Amino acid sequence: MMEAGLDRFLIYLQTERGASPYTLRNYGNEIREFIAFAAARGAHEWGDVDVTLIRAWMASLHRAGYHAASIARRLYELRSCFRYLVRENVVDENPAALVHPPKQPRTLPDYLTMAQVVELLSAPDVSTALGMRDAAILETLYSAGLRRSEIMGLRLKDVNLKEKQLRVWGKGRKERIALIGEPARLALARYIQRGRPQLLARNAGATPPDALFLNYRGEPLSSPRAISAILNKYVKQVGLTQRVTPHTLRHSFATHLLEGGADLRTVQELLGHASLQTTTIYTQVTLGRLRTVVGEAHPRAAGEEDAH
């Protein structure tokens, strides 16, 4: 049965690839949707699946209103599952590898201006334990350019305040060192020395958690949505009208580095990107900003009608 193969694949992702519970849940739910689609069309074994069936499934997702990026992600998940099944000799070939993902519009990442970042990061009330925690989270997200999952995975022992660095576990459980600035160091020091002990005092457990960021009960923040909810609270508080996610702060970190003169390889290393190509999208943001500045400030940039 196809379900059995999926279960083995999810165990492989967890034990050998270090996939997070969030990733496992997404892969499981979305590949099961394909299994149901296949079964409804008479394909009950992985060997029954062919290119035509996969294309029909993708077409059904398009008709249902799924965005191209969402369809492409599901195809990638199915490819990964088939790649595992080929390796385990469950099937002879990977039909999903022969199907091209839908074309996606190349959109530039949203980012905040420096003034917006300063306003947002100054919003938490640091006279309270939760305010100290929130300030440390926001400062760290921006200062180190962390992903939401990476800040969730930080432990107390991963923080080196003296050297202003964090040990971070990125995608695929790849370890890297992230650097923080002085505002983030101060925010983390205040939280670790004052805020976190106050939260920890509310935890009745016998063994203190080693997670860096705790909830109001002194337990580890357990859901990535908690980070988003904390950020959204302060986005509303300062009156930002655009959509701001934890990744927006990561985008802002990269964009501000490049605008400040950092080279692309350095930004790639700090972001933990496996490929330089992933990082190059931020150069489009900074080039766009440069064009705006030139258009507004350069005496020969105006159109002919504006020159007289």
Secondary structure by P-SEA (a helix, b strand, c coil): caaaaaaaaaaaaaccccccaaaaaaaaaaaaaaaaaaaaacccccccccaaaaaaaaaaaaaacccaaaaaaaaaaaaaaaaaaaaaccccccccccccccccccccbbbbcaaaaaaaaaccccccaaaaaaaaaaaaaccccccaaaaaaccccccccccccccccccccbbbbbbbcaaaaaaaaaaaaccaaaaaaacccccccccccccccccccccaaaaaaaaaaaaaaacccccccaaaaaaaaaaaaaaacccaaaaaaaaccccccccaaaaaaaaaaaaaaaaacccccccccccc
